[in-house]
Amino acid sequence: MRVIAGKCRSLPLKTVQGMDTRPTTDRIKETLFNMLQPYLPGCRFLDLFAGSGAIGIEALSRGASYCCFVEQNRRAAACIRENLKFTGLEADAELLTADARQTAEKLSGREPFDIIFMDPPYRKKLEQEMLELLAGASCVTEDTLFVVEASLDTDFSWLEGAGYALIKEKKYKTNAHLFIRWAGRREK
């Protein structure tokens, strides 16, 4: 795995051994960041369920001004630290070693994020739980772009009722990226 583009282009990244994380392939990462590129310069990026940190590091390499990484697995968090140090991006990053669901409260009161990326474990409904926790949070505005990586069979029919709008969906062989915005309302 490597950084695809930007100031850290071609630098190799470490990954966590074992099945605890699913690194996004370079090909899918390149497709994702080609779609995100217009939004990256100067943005504040949140990488939830960060794994090795490859997505947030790619964002920083391509011009994001700040990235907060959230990862509860201590080995994965150590991997993120090593990757940030190796790429020289640690000054623009923050790492929270905690359950992503518990960080919604910790992120309250902070400057809003421009992009929130999440790649939770598949088929555990964590996408819905996280989006419901972040709905209307102070770190989210109507301009915040959520990008969710999920399995192809994940149900997102609940999005509108939770106050979100699906902007775009990019499907791959086994998973998809959904681009979502907070619509600023909640139906009762």
PyRosetta script that sets phi, psi and omega in degrees:
from pyrosetta import init, pose_from_sequence

init()
pose = pose_from_sequence("MRVIAGKCRSLPLKTVQGMDTRPTTDRIKETLFNMLQPYLPGCRFLDLFAGSGAIGIEALSRGASYCCFVEQNRRAAACIRENLKFTGLEADAELLTADARQTAEKLSGREPFDIIFMDPPYRKKLEQEMLELLAGASCVTEDTLFVVEASLDTDFSWLEGAGYALIKEKKYKTNAHLFIRWAGRREK")
pose.set_psi(1, 144.3)
pose.set_omega(1, -176.6)
pose.set_phi(2, -147.1)
pose.set_psi(2, 167.9)
pose.set_omega(2, 171.4)
pose.set_phi(3, -79.1)
pose.set_psi(3, 130.2)
pose.set_omega(3, -173.6)
pose.set_phi(4, -79.4)
pose.set_psi(4, -45.3)
pose.set_omega(4, -173.3)
pose.set_phi(5, -149.1)
pose.set_psi(5, 173.1)
pose.set_omega(5, 177.0)
pose.set_phi(6, 93.9)
pose.set_psi(6, -162.2)
pose.set_omega(6, -174.2)
pose.set_phi(7, -68.0)
pose.set_psi(7, -18.2)
pose.set_omega(7, 178.5)
pose.set_phi(8, -108.7)
pose.set_psi(8, 18.9)
pose.set_omega(8, -176.1)
pose.set_phi(9, -46.6)
pose.set_psi(9, 134.5)
pose.set_omega(9, 175.3)
pose.set_phi(10, 73.6)
pose.set_psi(10, -0.9)
pose.set_omega(10, 177.7)
pose.set_phi(11, -70.1)
pose.set_psi(11, 133.7)
pose.set_omega(11, 178.8)
pose.set_phi(12, -74.7)
pose.set_psi(12, 145.4)
pose.set_omega(12, 177.2)
pose.set_phi(13, -116.0)
pose.set_psi(13, 145.1)
pose.set_omega(13, 175.1)
pose.set_phi(14, -78.6)
pose.set_psi(14, 153.3)
pose.set_omega(14, 174.4)
pose.set_phi(15, -124.6)
pose.set_psi(15, 164.2)
pose.set_omega(15, 179.4)
pose.set_phi(16, -84.0)
pose.set_psi(16, 129.7)
pose.set_omega(16, 178.1)
pose.set_phi(17, -71.6)
pose.set_psi(17, 147.2)
pose.set_omega(17, 176.9)
pose.set_phi(18, 101.5)
pose.set_psi(18, -170.4)
pose.set_omega(18, -174.2)
pose.set_phi(19, -103.5)
pose.set_psi(19, 12.2)
pose.set_omega(19, -178.1)
pose.set_phi(20, -71.9)
pose.set_psi(20, -24.9)
pose.set_omega(20, 179.6)
pose.set_phi(21, -128.7)
pose.set_psi(21, 159.0)
pose.set_omega(21, 176.4)
pose.set_phi(22, -122.8)
pose.set_psi(22, 93.3)
pose.set_omega(22, -179.4)
pose.set_phi(23, -61.4)
pose.set_psi(23, 136.6)
pose.set_omega(23, 175.9)
pose.set_phi(24, -71.0)
pose.set_psi(24, 129.5)
pose.set_omega(24, -177.7)
pose.set_phi(25, -63.6)
pose.set_psi(25, 155.0)
pose.set_omega(25, 179.5)
pose.set_phi(26, -58.0)
pose.set_psi(26, -38.9)
pose.set_omega(26, -178.5)
pose.set_phi(27, -64.6)
pose.set_psi(27, -45.9)
pose.set_omega(27, 178.9)
pose.set_phi(28, -68.0)
pose.set_psi(28, -39.3)
pose.set_omega(28, 178.7)
pose.set_phi(29, -61.4)
pose.set_psi(29, -41.3)
pose.set_omega(29, 179.3)
pose.set_phi(30, -64.0)
pose.set_psi(30, -43.5)
pose.set_omega(30, 177.5)
pose.set_phi(31, -61.1)
pose.set_psi(31, -46.9)
pose.set_omega(31, 179.3)
pose.set_phi(32, -57.5)
pose.set_psi(32, -49.7)
pose.set_omega(32, -175.3)
pose.set_phi(33, -74.3)
pose.set_psi(33, -22.1)
pose.set_omega(33, 171.5)
pose.set_phi(34, -64.7)
pose.set_psi(34, -35.4)
pose.set_omega(34, 177.8)
pose.set_phi(35, -75.3)
pose.set_psi(35, -33.0)
pose.set_omega(35, -177.1)
pose.set_phi(36, -85.6)
pose.set_psi(36, -17.6)
pose.set_omega(36, -171.0)
pose.set_phi(37, -48.6)
pose.set_psi(37, -42.9)
pose.set_omega(37, -179.7)
pose.set_phi(38, -61.7)
pose.set_psi(38, -22.6)
pose.set_omega(38, -176.3)
pose.set_phi(39, -95.4)
pose.set_psi(39, -9.4)
pose.set_omega(39, -170.0)
pose.set_phi(40, -79.1)
pose.set_psi(40, -41.8)
pose.set_omega(40, -174.6)
pose.set_phi(41, -55.3)
pose.set_psi(41, 119.4)
pose.set_omega(41, 177.5)
pose.set_phi(42, 75.7)
pose.set_psi(42, 5.2)
pose.set_omega(42, -174.9)
pose.set_phi(43, -79.5)
pose.set_psi(43, 159.5)
pose.set_omega(43, 171.5)
pose.set_phi(44, -99.3)
pose.set_psi(44, 122.7)
pose.set_omega(44, -170.6)
pose.set_phi(45, -117.7)
pose.set_psi(45, 135.2)
pose.set_omega(45, 175.9)
pose.set_phi(46, -117.6)
pose.set_psi(46, 123.4)
pose.set_omega(46, -179.5)
pose.set_phi(47, -110.8)
pose.set_psi(47, 98.6)
pose.set_omega(47, -179.9)
pose.set_phi(48, -89.5)
pose.set_psi(48, 142.5)
pose.set_omega(48, -175.6)
pose.set_phi(49, 57.2)
pose.set_psi(49, 54.5)
pose.set_omega(49, -165.2)
pose.set_phi(50, -70.9)
pose.set_psi(50, -19.2)
pose.set_omega(50, 179.2)
pose.set_phi(51, 60.3)
pose.set_psi(51, -119.6)
pose.set_omega(51, 179.7)
pose.set_phi(52, -83.2)
pose.set_psi(52, -8.9)
pose.set_omega(52, -179.1)
pose.set_phi(53, 88.5)
pose.set_psi(53, 6.5)
pose.set_omega(53, -174.2)
pose.set_phi(54, -59.4)
pose.set_psi(54, -37.2)
pose.set_omega(54, -178.0)
pose.set_phi(55, -70.6)
pose.set_psi(55, -49.0)
pose.set_omega(55, 178.8)
pose.set_phi(56, -63.5)
pose.set_psi(56, -37.6)
pose.set_omega(56, 178.4)
pose.set_phi(57, -65.9)
pose.set_psi(57, -40.1)
pose.set_omega(57, 176.3)
pose.set_phi(58, -61.3)
pose.set_psi(58, -41.4)
pose.set_omega(58, 178.2)
pose.set_phi(59, -61.6)
pose.set_psi(59, -45.7)
pose.set_omega(59, 178.5)
pose.set_phi(60, -63.2)
pose.set_psi(60, -42.0)
pose.set_omega(60, 179.8)
pose.set_phi(61, -61.4)
pose.set_psi(61, -32.7)
pose.set_omega(61, -176.9)
pose.set_phi(62, -93.1)
pose.set_psi(62, 8.6)
pose.set_omega(62, 172.0)
pose.set_phi(63, 119.5)
pose.set_psi(63, -2.9)
pose.set_omega(63, 175.4)
pose.set_phi(64, -61.6)
pose.set_psi(64, 142.7)
pose.set_omega(64, -178.0)
pose.set_phi(65, -84.7)
pose.set_psi(65, -21.4)
pose.set_omega(65, -175.2)
pose.set_phi(66, -156.9)
pose.set_psi(66, 143.8)
pose.set_omega(66, 173.1)
pose.set_phi(67, -139.4)
pose.set_psi(67, 130.4)
pose.set_omega(67, 172.3)
pose.set_phi(68, -103.7)
pose.set_psi(68, 122.1)
pose.set_omega(68, 179.1)
pose.set_phi(69, -100.9)
pose.set_psi(69, 133.5)
pose.set_omega(69, 177.0)
pose.set_phi(70, -123.2)
pose.set_psi(70, 119.0)
pose.set_omega(70, -179.1)
pose.set_phi(71, -150.4)
pose.set_psi(71, 126.7)
pose.set_omega(71, -178.2)
pose.set_phi(72, -87.2)
pose.set_psi(72, -26.4)
pose.set_omega(72, -179.6)
pose.set_phi(73, -70.3)
pose.set_psi(73, 118.9)
pose.set_omega(73, -175.0)
pose.set_phi(74, -64.1)
pose.set_psi(74, -36.2)
pose.set_omega(74, 176.9)
pose.set_phi(75, -65.8)
pose.set_psi(75, -40.8)
pose.set_omega(75, 177.9)
pose.set_phi(76, -66.2)
pose.set_psi(76, -41.0)
pose.set_omega(76, 178.3)
pose.set_phi(77, -61.8)
pose.set_psi(77, -39.5)
pose.set_omega(77, 177.0)
pose.set_phi(78, -64.1)
pose.set_psi(78, -37.5)
pose.set_omega(78, 177.3)
pose.set_phi(79, -63.6)
pose.set_psi(79, -42.5)
pose.set_omega(79, 177.3)
pose.set_phi(80, -59.9)
pose.set_psi(80, -46.6)
pose.set_omega(80, 178.9)
pose.set_phi(81, -56.6)
pose.set_psi(81, -46.2)
pose.set_omega(81, 179.8)
pose.set_phi(82, -62.7)
pose.set_psi(82, -43.9)
pose.set_omega(82, -179.6)
pose.set_phi(83, -65.6)
pose.set_psi(83, -38.7)
pose.set_omega(83, 177.5)
pose.set_phi(84, -65.3)
pose.set_psi(84, -42.2)
pose.set_omega(84, 179.2)
pose.set_phi(85, -64.7)
pose.set_psi(85, -45.9)
pose.set_omega(85, -178.6)
pose.set_phi(86, -61.3)
pose.set_psi(86, -39.3)
pose.set_omega(86, -178.7)
pose.set_phi(87, -83.5)
pose.set_psi(87, -11.3)
pose.set_omega(87, -178.8)
pose.set_phi(88, 75.2)
pose.set_psi(88, 22.5)
pose.set_omega(88, -176.2)
pose.set_phi(89, -103.6)
pose.set_psi(89, 6.8)
pose.set_omega(89, -173.3)
pose.set_phi(90, -63.5)
pose.set_psi(90, -26.7)
pose.set_omega(90, -178.5)
pose.set_phi(91, -67.9)
pose.set_psi(91, -24.0)
pose.set_omega(91, -178.3)
pose.set_phi(92, -102.4)
pose.set_psi(92, 13.8)
pose.set_omega(92, -173.4)
pose.set_phi(93, -129.3)
pose.set_psi(93, 156.6)
pose.set_omega(93, 173.1)
pose.set_phi(94, -135.8)
pose.set_psi(94, 138.4)
pose.set_omega(94, 179.8)
pose.set_phi(95, -118.3)
pose.set_psi(95, 123.7)
pose.set_omega(95, 174.9)
pose.set_phi(96, -109.2)
pose.set_psi(96, 115.4)
pose.set_omega(96, 177.9)
pose.set_phi(97, -92.0)
pose.set_psi(97, 91.5)
pose.set_omega(97, -175.6)
pose.set_phi(98, -163.2)
pose.set_psi(98, 164.9)
pose.set_omega(98, 173.3)
pose.set_phi(99, -65.5)
pose.set_psi(99, 130.7)
pose.set_omega(99, -177.6)
pose.set_phi(100, -56.3)
pose.set_psi(100, -34.9)
pose.set_omega(100, -179.0)
pose.set_phi(101, -64.8)
pose.set_psi(101, -29.9)
pose.set_omega(101, -179.6)
pose.set_phi(102, -83.3)
pose.set_psi(102, -15.9)
pose.set_omega(102, -177.2)
pose.set_phi(103, -81.5)
pose.set_psi(103, -17.2)
pose.set_omega(103, 179.5)
pose.set_phi(104, -54.8)
pose.set_psi(104, -40.7)
pose.set_omega(104, 178.2)
pose.set_phi(105, -69.4)
pose.set_psi(105, -40.5)
pose.set_omega(105, 179.8)
pose.set_phi(106, -64.6)
pose.set_psi(106, -29.4)
pose.set_omega(106, -177.8)
pose.set_phi(107, -84.5)
pose.set_psi(107, -11.0)
pose.set_omega(107, 179.1)
pose.set_phi(108, -62.6)
pose.set_psi(108, 138.1)
pose.set_omega(108, 178.8)
pose.set_phi(109, 89.4)
pose.set_psi(109, -7.1)
pose.set_omega(109, 178.3)
pose.set_phi(110, -86.5)
pose.set_psi(110, 164.5)
pose.set_omega(110, 174.0)
pose.set_phi(111, -58.2)
pose.set_psi(111, 139.4)
pose.set_omega(111, -177.2)
pose.set_phi(112, -61.8)
pose.set_psi(112, 152.7)
pose.set_omega(112, 175.5)
pose.set_phi(113, -90.4)
pose.set_psi(113, 144.8)
pose.set_omega(113, 176.7)
pose.set_phi(114, -84.0)
pose.set_psi(114, -38.1)
pose.set_omega(114, 179.2)
pose.set_phi(115, -133.4)
pose.set_psi(115, 131.2)
pose.set_omega(115, 173.8)
pose.set_phi(116, -119.7)
pose.set_psi(116, 116.6)
pose.set_omega(116, 178.7)
pose.set_phi(117, -105.9)
pose.set_psi(117, 135.7)
pose.set_omega(117, 175.5)
pose.set_phi(118, -139.6)
pose.set_psi(118, 135.9)
pose.set_omega(118, 178.5)
pose.set_phi(119, -133.3)
pose.set_psi(119, 70.3)
pose.set_omega(119, -177.0)
pose.set_phi(120, -74.6)
pose.set_psi(120, 165.0)
pose.set_omega(120, 173.9)
pose.set_phi(121, -53.3)
pose.set_psi(121, 137.5)
pose.set_omega(121, -176.9)
pose.set_phi(122, -69.2)
pose.set_psi(122, 151.1)
pose.set_omega(122, 171.7)
pose.set_phi(123, 62.1)
pose.set_psi(123, 30.6)
pose.set_omega(123, 176.1)
pose.set_phi(124, -119.7)
pose.set_psi(124, 5.6)
pose.set_omega(124, 179.2)
pose.set_phi(125, 61.4)
pose.set_psi(125, 24.0)
pose.set_omega(125, 179.2)
pose.set_phi(126, -71.7)
pose.set_psi(126, -25.6)
pose.set_omega(126, 176.3)
pose.set_phi(127, -59.2)
pose.set_psi(127, -49.7)
pose.set_omega(127, -179.6)
pose.set_phi(128, -64.2)
pose.set_psi(128, -45.5)
pose.set_omega(128, -179.3)
pose.set_phi(129, -59.0)
pose.set_psi(129, -45.5)
pose.set_omega(129, -178.7)
pose.set_phi(130, -67.0)
pose.set_psi(130, -44.1)
pose.set_omega(130, -179.8)
pose.set_phi(131, -64.8)
pose.set_psi(131, -36.1)
pose.set_omega(131, 176.6)
pose.set_phi(132, -68.0)
pose.set_psi(132, -38.1)
pose.set_omega(132, 177.1)
pose.set_phi(133, -65.6)
pose.set_psi(133, -35.5)
pose.set_omega(133, -176.7)
pose.set_phi(134, -87.7)
pose.set_psi(134, -10.7)
pose.set_omega(134, -178.8)
pose.set_phi(135, -58.2)
pose.set_psi(135, 116.7)
pose.set_omega(135, 178.2)
pose.set_phi(136, 76.2)
pose.set_psi(136, 5.5)
pose.set_omega(136, 178.5)
pose.set_phi(137, -65.4)
pose.set_psi(137, 154.8)
pose.set_omega(137, -177.1)
pose.set_phi(138, -66.5)
pose.set_psi(138, -18.0)
pose.set_omega(138, 179.1)
pose.set_phi(139, -89.0)
pose.set_psi(139, 6.8)
pose.set_omega(139, -179.7)
pose.set_phi(140, -125.7)
pose.set_psi(140, 134.7)
pose.set_omega(140, 173.5)
pose.set_phi(141, -122.9)
pose.set_psi(141, 177.5)
pose.set_omega(141, 176.1)
pose.set_phi(142, -65.4)
pose.set_psi(142, -17.6)
pose.set_omega(142, 178.9)
pose.set_phi(143, -89.6)
pose.set_psi(143, -11.1)
pose.set_omega(143, -179.8)
pose.set_phi(144, -66.0)
pose.set_psi(144, 130.8)
pose.set_omega(144, 177.1)
pose.set_phi(145, -101.2)
pose.set_psi(145, 122.1)
pose.set_omega(145, 174.7)
pose.set_phi(146, -96.0)
pose.set_psi(146, 134.4)
pose.set_omega(146, 173.3)
pose.set_phi(147, -122.9)
pose.set_psi(147, 118.5)
pose.set_omega(147, -177.4)
pose.set_phi(148, -114.0)
pose.set_psi(148, 125.9)
pose.set_omega(148, 172.9)
pose.set_phi(149, -96.7)
pose.set_psi(149, 126.3)
pose.set_omega(149, -175.6)
pose.set_phi(150, -147.2)
pose.set_psi(150, 162.6)
pose.set_omega(150, 175.7)
pose.set_phi(151, -68.0)
pose.set_psi(151, 157.6)
pose.set_omega(151, -177.8)
pose.set_phi(152, -63.1)
pose.set_psi(152, -25.2)
pose.set_omega(152, -177.6)
pose.set_phi(153, -92.9)
pose.set_psi(153, 8.6)
pose.set_omega(153, 178.8)
pose.set_phi(154, -73.4)
pose.set_psi(154, 131.2)
pose.set_omega(154, -178.7)
pose.set_phi(155, -86.1)
pose.set_psi(155, 124.3)
pose.set_omega(155, 176.6)
pose.set_phi(156, -118.3)
pose.set_psi(156, 22.6)
pose.set_omega(156, -178.4)
pose.set_phi(157, -65.5)
pose.set_psi(157, -16.0)
pose.set_omega(157, -178.1)
pose.set_phi(158, -83.4)
pose.set_psi(158, -9.7)
pose.set_omega(158, -171.8)
pose.set_phi(159, -53.5)
pose.set_psi(159, -52.4)
pose.set_omega(159, -175.4)
pose.set_phi(160, -61.5)
pose.set_psi(160, -42.2)
pose.set_omega(160, 179.0)
pose.set_phi(161, -64.6)
pose.set_psi(161, -23.1)
pose.set_omega(161, 178.9)
pose.set_phi(162, -91.3)
pose.set_psi(162, 2.4)
pose.set_omega(162, 176.7)
pose.set_phi(163, 92.5)
pose.set_psi(163, 20.0)
pose.set_omega(163, -178.9)
pose.set_phi(164, -117.0)
pose.set_psi(164, 157.4)
pose.set_omega(164, 175.7)
pose.set_phi(165, -125.4)
pose.set_psi(165, 132.7)
pose.set_omega(165, 175.9)
pose.set_phi(166, -81.6)
pose.set_psi(166, 120.5)
pose.set_omega(166, -177.4)
pose.set_phi(167, -91.8)
pose.set_psi(167, -43.2)
pose.set_omega(167, -175.8)
pose.set_phi(168, -158.0)
pose.set_psi(168, 153.2)
pose.set_omega(168, 175.8)
pose.set_phi(169, -137.3)
pose.set_psi(169, 131.3)
pose.set_omega(169, 177.5)
pose.set_phi(170, -118.7)
pose.set_psi(170, 115.3)
pose.set_omega(170, -177.7)
pose.set_phi(171, -98.7)
pose.set_psi(171, 142.2)
pose.set_omega(171, 174.8)
pose.set_phi(172, -117.6)
pose.set_psi(172, -167.7)
pose.set_omega(172, -178.1)
pose.set_phi(173, -64.5)
pose.set_psi(173, -43.1)
pose.set_omega(173, -174.1)
pose.set_phi(174, -120.2)
pose.set_psi(174, -11.7)
pose.set_omega(174, -177.7)
pose.set_phi(175, -147.3)
pose.set_psi(175, -176.8)
pose.set_omega(175, -178.0)
pose.set_phi(176, -148.5)
pose.set_psi(176, 157.2)
pose.set_omega(176, 169.1)
pose.set_phi(177, -111.2)
pose.set_psi(177, 126.9)
pose.set_omega(177, 177.0)
pose.set_phi(178, -110.2)
pose.set_psi(178, 132.3)
pose.set_omega(178, 179.5)
pose.set_phi(179, -105.2)
pose.set_psi(179, 119.2)
pose.set_omega(179, -167.7)
pose.set_phi(180, -131.6)
pose.set_psi(180, 144.6)
pose.set_omega(180, 173.4)
pose.set_phi(181, -124.7)
pose.set_psi(181, 148.4)
pose.set_omega(181, 174.6)
pose.set_phi(182, -74.9)
pose.set_psi(182, 125.2)
pose.set_omega(182, -177.7)
pose.set_phi(183, -84.8)
pose.set_psi(183, -5.3)
pose.set_omega(183, 175.2)
pose.set_phi(184, 79.3)
pose.set_psi(184, 15.9)
pose.set_omega(184, 179.8)
pose.set_phi(185, -145.5)
pose.set_psi(185, 160.9)
pose.set_omega(185, 177.4)
pose.set_phi(186, -134.5)
pose.set_psi(186, 124.7)
pose.set_omega(186, 178.1)
pose.set_phi(187, -82.0)
pose.set_psi(187, 148.1)
pose.set_omega(187, -178.3)
pose.set_phi(188, -99.5)
pose.dump_pdb("model.pdb")
